[in-house]
Every structure is written in structure tokens, then in C-alpha cells.
Amino acid sequence: MASQGLLKDLIGGLLILREDQFAAGDVIIVGNHAGLVEKVSLRVTKLRSLDGELITIPNGSIDVVRNLSSNWSQVNYVIDLSYGVDVNLVLAIMDAVTQDMHQDP
């Protein structure tokens, strides 16, 4: 019985790697777990959650993966402004920062 689980994990790992579903550095959601992929091996995938927890998931138990960073990513920020702030100046600063980030590989 234990060897069936190991075989399922190995086959799952081979398919993940072959199909390039995700790789180290991607941010993924697997079931109730989300985090940065630290390592993908043939048997397990290791995620680092936002809380710093290391989550180890057997590859054989992975059925649906939501990859949040494969060839694309997005960051949402909430910026609180006081009344009376020059909104055009804030937008100009945000645009300049965006351009700097775009130029930096």
C-alpha cells in the first residue's frame, strides 16, 4: 500500500516537471495551501506560505494547481491619501516608480 502512494507521488512529480505546470519561484495555490514554490522534486513540492510556514505536499495528492505567476503577475496596493493631497502629483510619482520598475529586469 505504501509503495502505491510513492509511485503515485513519483508519477505526479514527473508530470508536473514534464508539463511545466509550475517551478521554483512561482506562486501557486494547491487546495487550501498557497505560497512560493521553494522546491519541486519527483516526490514532493515545498511551498513557503506568507506566514513563513514550509508546506510539503506529496505530488500524488496535487490535482488542481492555480499558478499565479507563470509568465504574468500582478500586485495590488492600497494607498491612503489625506484630503488636500495633490492627486496629480501622486499619480506622477506612481507613474515614475512604475517606469523604473519596468526598466529594472
Stockholm file with secondary structure:
# STOCKHOLM 1.0

chainA/1-105         MASQGLLKDLIGGLLILREDQFAAGDVIIVGNHAGLVEKVSLRVTKLRSLDGELITIPNGSIDVVRNLSSNWSQVNYVIDLSYGVDVNLVLAIMDAVTQDMHQDP
#=GR chainA/1-105 SS CHHHHHHHHHHHHHHHHHTTCCCTTCEEEETTEEEEEEEECSSEEEEECTTSCEEEEEGGGCCCEEESCTTCCCCCCCCCCCTTCCHHHHHHHHHHHHHHHHHCC
#=GC SS_cons         CHHHHHHHHHHHHHHHHHTTCCCTTCEEEETTEEEEEEEECSSEEEEECTTSCEEEEEGGGCCCEEESCTTCCCCCCCCCCCTTCCHHHHHHHHHHHHHHHHHCC
//
